[in-house]
């Protein structure tokens, strides 16, 4: 097992069953502290090659000043939702 497993891997591998969570919500408090809830690279075996992201921005988001962000597209930004890229930051969609 890689040093960090994301939640999607745990569900697909049958290690976490959302039916076991009483209210159906998955929160950090209900999952072992050693489980990474996402954000890291994944792949087969011990490979950490692939970064996956969603395709729709549903909530307003502001990048942290003086940081950069990378997303793969195509992406959709829902009506009325704003992504703010402050001066000194950059968001690249490839």
Secondary structure, DSSP 8 states (H G I E B T S, - for coil): --S---HHHHHHTTS--GGGSTTS---GGGS-TT---S-S-B-STT---B----SEE-S-EE--TT-EEEE-S--EE-TT--EE--TT-EEEE-
